[in-house]
Amino acid sequence: MKNSRKIKGTAAERELLHKFWSVGWACLRAAGSGSMKYPCVDLLAGNKVRKLAIECKTSKALIKYMSKDDIYQLQKFSSLFGAEPWIAVKFDKKEWFFISIEDLRPSGNSFAIDIETVKSRGLLFEEVIKDEGY
């Protein structure tokens, strides 16, 4: 079960990586993110104007839970690297949405985001890559 989730997560990260390259942004995937002692993110994307540090999540359920450590690593890496921290969430058969850390809600030992909050507060891929205001 865990292996199939890992395969699905890797495929989702690669899908998003290709989306960035298709619009002229550079993007790289950090294989093994979350498995080393240093803060790391799933994707690092950027152009001449912006740098994005991205934690990618997928879910079949209507709520996605994320470990506090994943969010801490996103915050820490983004701060050190000077990148905008984003969480990219893709619920089954939906588009990618990008949410900020502030949109997460604490839920015990983790953070949660539900599909309705993502739809109302999240940004679509096309909205995130706009350079307006930067």
N, C-alpha and C positions, 0 to 999 in steps of 0.2 A: 504493500500500500504506500509506504513512504517513498519507495523508489519511483512509483508511477507519478506521485505528486512532484518529485524532484524533476522527472522528465518533462512533465507538463509545465513546471515553472521555468525550466531552461528554455523550452520551446517558446514560451510567452516572452521571455527576455529577448530572445533572438528575433522574434517578430517585431518587437518595438525597436530594436537596434536597426533593423532593415527599414523601418518607417522613417527613422531619423536620417539615415543615409539617402533615402529616396527624395528627401526635400533639401539636400545639400548641407546637412549638418554632419559633423564628425561624431561618431559614437563608438564606445568600446564597452565590452561586457567584462566584468570582473568575475572570472570563474572561481567558484569557491568562496564567494562573499559570505560572510558570517561564520567562516570556519577557521579564522586566524585571530591572533591576539590584537591586531590593529583594526581600527574602525575601517569599514569598507562598505561600499554600496554596490547594487547590482549593475547599474549602468552609469556611465559618465558621458554626457552629450554636450555639444557646444558648437558655436560658430564664432565669428570674429567679435561678436558683441556680448554673448552670454555663455555661461557654463551652468549646466544642470546636473545635480547629483540625484539619482533616482533609485528608489527602492520599489521593486515590481512585486505586485501581488495579484493572484487570481483566486476566484472563488465560485463554487457551484451554489453556495448558499446565498441568502440575501444580506448576510452580515459577514464581514471579513475581520478576523481577529489578528492582531500583529503583536509580537513580543515587544516589551519595553526595550529590550536590548537592540532589536532591529532599528527602532526609532532613535535610540541614543546614538547608535553608530551613524545613522544618517545625519543627525544634527552635528556630531563631532567631526565627521569627515567634511561635511559642507562648510563648516566654520574654518577648518584648517586649510581647505583647498580654495575657499572663496567662491563657492558655487551655491546656486539656489537649491534648497532641499525640496524635493517633490516625491510624493508617493503616487505611483501609477497603479491603478486598480482596474482590473478587467473582470467583470462578473460574466458568467456564462452567456454566450451569444449576444453580448453587448460590446460597445466600443470601449476603447481605452479612455479612462478619465484620470485626470491629474488633480490631486488634492494636496493641500498644505497640511503640515503637522497640526496646526491649530484646529483643523476640522475633525481630528480624531477625538474620540471620547474615551476616558479611562474606563476600564472594565476589569476589575480585579487586578491580576498580575499582567494585564496586557492592555492594548488599545483596541478599539473597535471602530469600524465605519460601516454604515448600512447603505444599501443601494439608493434609497431615497435621498439621503444626505449627499451622496456622490452625484446624483443627477441634479440636485438643486445648487450645490456649492462647487462642484468639481468643474474643471475645464477640459474640453476635448483636446485631442492632440493638436489640431489646427489652431486652437486658441493659445496653447502653450508656446508654440513655435513663432508666433507673431513677435516681431521686434519692436512694436510700437511702445514708446515710453521708455526705451532703454538707451 
